């Protein structure tokens, strides 16, 4: 099973020998149902879904509402990602056998797959009434609470799993995701690093490497982050997350030429990526290569309007000393994004360069009426007023 993101696995019944009905049956019928059940689940394992369906339907011809058959049919539909059909079979089974753990497990996983996490949690809680030590189910409940942003309940359940089984991979990875989602990057780094330590660095899931790299990127420990992204690239040279991570780390270390190299590596694979075109444009602009920067910004804008590409072109005008054109661009951008304080600062600087100090003070004062907490705007305004 994929330990980084749990797959929709099938729980195989431990025994097929017990009769699924309180009524006694001749041994011949009981044995036939048992054989067909075993056959059906074996065929699921072999990915022969149609064969499995046939076996389970044969059981229903012998015994209507047989629990093994209904769960088996639910599992086949779940395997095909036909979640609503699977739900129907699991629910029908639970009508006759309310405590059937396999039906509860399958039903909850279907709800999870449909992003109906509250329903999934409710069903898994019913499961845990009968089997409160099932680590697989507890981690799934923790995952579901993470998806609905209930940090405390999710964390408590993951930690419960680690008490039951030290270094459980699902719980460690879940805690990594949970803390990352809530911007607790140091905590996320601790749990993902533990996964890395427990595995061979040459075989550890590549997503663990990029996750660790992303924590360092968020913590601005860029040099450390590059190590993990580079390890990921050694394994998978075209990995988007590793290329993006390296480009962004080098940007953070102000090594723009290295950043440009990796932005362009991404664009070789995905030349129409508007975000990356804009990032590359920013990198070229920062190095003073305005012509290349314009090319990348305009390519981004040909795909669709991008505020950052438009800002980049305005900043180039400003950098080239074309303050009148830059001011027009910033004025238009403010009309579309009136609460972006950065635009007001740049516009005020253009006005100041054009000897329009009062216009600069007015535009900054107008912004302060909307948002008096913007430090950059306030500092620029105070500086103008002092001078």
Secondary structure, 3 states (H helix, E strand, C coil): CCCCCCCCCCCCCCCCCCCCCCCCCCHHHHHHHHHHHHHHHHHHHCCCHHHHHHHHHHHHHHCCCCHHHHHHHHHHHHHCCCHHHHHHHHHHHHHHCCCCHHHHHHHHHHHHHCCCHHHHHHHHHHHHHHCCCCHHHHHHHHHHHHHCCCHHHHHHHHHHHHHHCCCCHHHHHHHHHHHHHCCCHHHHHHHHHHHHHHCCCCCCCHHHHHHHHHHHHHCCCHHHHHHHHHHHHHHCCCCHHHHHHHHHHHHHCCCHHHHHHHHHHHHHHCCCCHHHHHHHHHHHHHCCCHHHHHHHHHHHHHHCCCHHHHHHHHHHHHHCCCHHHHHHHHHHHHHHCCCCHHHHHHHHHHHHHCCCHHHHHHHHHHHHHHCCCCHHHHHHHHHHHHC
